[in-house]
Each structure stands twice: as structure tokens, then as C-alpha cells.
Amino acid sequence: MRRRTEQGNAVVEVAWLGILLLVPIIWVVLSVFEVQRGAFGVSAAARSAGRAYALAPDDATGLQRAHAAAAAALADQGFEGGWQIHVDCGPREDCHTGGAVVVVRIDSHVSLPLLPEFLGDDATFALHGEHLVPIGQYQEPGP
């Protein structure tokens, strides 16, 4: 009669534990990288949009340039759509007057990668980036 021993079972147990622990850790790391990429993109987009808006000659042109600058910054990070830009300068009607502070805010979201369908399709992480740009007190007069 042959006796069964425990020899070789440790390798199987370590392999299964490694797989069971490694898969969630890889998912967490990929999710963190995705959120960090999105946060960097939104922050860079807000900064670029604020600078483009402040350098424009008027508010309408500034909004167009800010939108284009934000789109370019987000495209560098892999965003194709699903973001919004908000420009505010407080109670002033003209944001390009001396002493104004332009606040540019970019709102977006990223989807968490490799998420199983039974956990839901809309597992997203909201992202917000904001940049303040002061307009100089002394402005060159327009034409």
C-alpha cells in the first residue's frame, strides 16, 4: 500500500495564492495609473486653457482658444471626449479688464480598466482641474 504525502502541495498552494493575490493587485495598479493619467491631463488642460484665455484679445476669442488648448492637452493624455470647460471671472462682465482673475475649470472622468460587467458599466472616477490666471492691472488699449 502506498502512502500519500504532502510533498509537492506547497508549490500548488503558492501558485494559487499568487494568482489570487496578483490579479487584484495588478488591477489596482492599472486603475491607479489610469486615474493619475487622467488627473495629470485635466490639470494640464486647465493650465493651458487658462493661459490661452488670458492671452486672447477678448472673451469670445479667449473661450475658443481655451477650448482648443484644453482639447490639445487632453488629447496628449488620450482623452477623446467627455469633458467640459467652465470659465468664470466673478462678477465682471469683461474678463479681460485689468485686475480680473480668470478661473478655468475642466471636468471629466475616467473609466476603471478591466472591470467585470457584473460590477456595473458606469464605474467611473470623476476628475476636476482648476487654474486661476490673474489679468494684469495695466492693459494695452485696444484698437
Backbone torsions as a table, in degrees:
resi	resn	phi	psi	omega
1	MET	NA	137.2	-177.2
2	ARG	-97.5	134.5	179.3
3	ARG	-95.4	137.6	177.2
4	ARG	-85.4	135.1	178.7
5	THR	-115.7	170.0	179.4
6	GLU	-87.8	5.3	-176.6
7	GLN	-64.9	128.8	178.3
8	GLY	93.9	-14.1	-179.7
9	ASN	-71.6	-29.3	-179.3
10	ALA	-63.1	-37.4	179.2
11	VAL	-63.7	-42.8	179.4
12	VAL	-65.8	-44.1	-179.2
13	GLU	-65.0	-42.4	178.8
14	VAL	-64.7	-39.9	178.9
15	ALA	-63.2	-46.1	179.9
16	TRP	-66.3	-42.6	177.3
17	LEU	-63.8	-38.6	177.4
18	GLY	-61.7	-43.6	179.1
19	ILE	-67.0	-44.7	-177.9
20	LEU	-65.5	-30.9	178.9
21	LEU	-91.2	-31.3	-175.7
22	LEU	-73.0	-39.0	-178.3
23	VAL	-61.9	-49.7	178.0
24	PRO	-64.1	-35.6	178.9
25	ILE	-65.4	-40.6	177.5
26	ILE	-64.0	-40.6	178.8
27	TRP	-63.5	-43.2	179.2
28	VAL	-62.7	-43.3	180.0
29	VAL	-64.1	-44.5	178.0
30	LEU	-62.8	-39.1	178.4
31	SER	-65.9	-42.2	178.5
32	VAL	-63.2	-42.3	178.2
33	PHE	-63.1	-39.9	-179.8
34	GLU	-65.6	-43.9	178.6
35	VAL	-66.8	-39.8	178.8
36	GLN	-65.2	-40.2	177.3
37	ARG	-61.9	-42.9	178.4
38	GLY	-65.7	-42.1	179.0
39	ALA	-63.7	-40.9	177.5
40	PHE	-64.9	-41.8	179.9
41	GLY	-63.6	-43.4	-179.7
42	VAL	-67.6	-39.7	178.1
43	SER	-65.0	-44.8	178.2
44	ALA	-65.6	-36.9	179.2
45	ALA	-66.1	-42.1	178.6
46	ALA	-64.4	-41.5	178.6
47	ARG	-64.6	-45.8	-180.0
48	SER	-65.7	-41.8	-179.8
49	ALA	-66.1	-39.6	178.3
50	GLY	-63.5	-42.7	178.6
51	ARG	-66.5	-42.0	179.5
52	ALA	-64.7	-39.4	179.5
53	TYR	-65.7	-43.4	-177.2
54	ALA	-67.7	-31.0	-178.3
55	LEU	-84.7	-8.6	-179.8
56	ALA	-74.3	154.8	-178.2
57	PRO	-73.9	-26.5	179.7
58	ASP	-147.4	176.0	-174.7
59	ASP	-68.3	-40.6	-178.2
60	ALA	-65.3	-45.8	177.1
61	THR	-65.7	-37.4	179.0
62	GLY	-62.1	-39.7	179.5
63	LEU	-67.6	-39.3	177.0
64	GLN	-63.9	-45.8	-179.8
65	ARG	-67.0	-37.9	179.1
66	ALA	-64.8	-41.4	178.7
67	HIS	-63.5	-43.3	179.5
68	ALA	-66.0	-40.9	179.8
69	ALA	-66.8	-40.6	178.5
70	ALA	-66.1	-40.4	178.9
71	ALA	-62.6	-40.6	179.2
72	ALA	-67.0	-42.4	179.8
73	ALA	-66.0	-39.7	179.0
74	LEU	-72.6	-33.1	177.3
75	ALA	-65.7	-31.9	176.8
76	ASP	-62.6	-27.2	-179.4
77	GLN	-100.1	6.8	174.8
78	GLY	93.3	9.7	176.8
79	PHE	-82.2	129.2	176.0
80	GLU	-101.4	-30.1	-178.0
81	GLY	-171.8	-172.1	178.3
82	GLY	80.9	32.9	177.1
83	TRP	-133.9	158.4	-180.0
84	GLN	-132.7	149.2	177.7
85	ILE	-118.8	137.8	177.2
86	HIS	-128.2	128.3	178.7
87	VAL	-119.0	131.4	-178.4
88	ASP	-143.5	143.1	174.9
89	CYS	-132.1	29.3	176.3
90	GLY	77.8	-143.8	-174.9
91	PRO	-77.9	-5.4	-177.7
92	ARG	-73.1	144.5	175.2
93	GLU	-81.7	-36.6	-179.6
94	ASP	-110.1	115.1	-177.8
95	CYS	-75.2	-11.9	-176.9
96	HIS	-99.7	27.3	173.5
97	THR	-94.4	154.5	-178.1
98	GLY	-59.5	135.2	178.1
99	GLY	90.2	-5.6	179.4
100	ALA	-73.4	153.8	174.5
101	VAL	-121.6	115.9	-178.8
102	VAL	-90.9	128.2	177.8
103	VAL	-111.6	118.2	178.6
104	VAL	-110.5	128.2	-179.4
105	ARG	-125.7	131.8	176.8
106	ILE	-113.0	126.8	176.9
107	ASP	-115.1	132.9	179.3
108	SER	-154.3	-172.4	176.6
109	HIS	-155.7	157.3	174.7
110	VAL	-125.0	146.4	175.6
111	SER	-90.2	141.8	178.0
112	LEU	-75.6	134.1	-174.1
113	PRO	-76.1	153.1	172.7
114	LEU	54.0	34.8	-179.5
115	LEU	-84.7	129.8	179.3
116	PRO	-63.0	149.7	-176.4
117	GLU	-65.2	-31.3	-177.5
118	PHE	-69.0	-14.1	176.4
119	LEU	-87.7	-7.6	177.5
120	GLY	115.7	150.9	-179.4
121	ASP	-87.6	-23.4	-173.7
122	ASP	-102.5	41.9	177.1
123	ALA	-83.0	89.5	-177.7
124	THR	-120.8	162.3	179.3
125	PHE	-120.2	117.7	-177.5
126	ALA	-73.5	140.2	179.9
127	LEU	-127.3	141.3	178.4
128	HIS	-138.2	132.5	175.4
129	GLY	-127.1	138.7	-177.7
130	GLU	-136.9	141.6	179.2
131	HIS	-141.2	133.7	178.3
132	LEU	-105.0	132.6	179.8
133	VAL	-126.7	114.6	176.0
134	PRO	-79.3	138.2	174.5
135	ILE	-91.8	132.8	-175.9
136	GLY	-59.3	149.3	-178.9
137	GLN	-64.7	-37.3	-176.2
138	TYR	-104.1	114.4	-177.4
139	GLN	-111.5	145.3	175.1
140	GLU	-73.2	132.8	-178.4
141	PRO	-66.1	143.8	179.6
142	GLY	-76.1	176.4	-177.8
143	PRO	-69.3	NA	NA
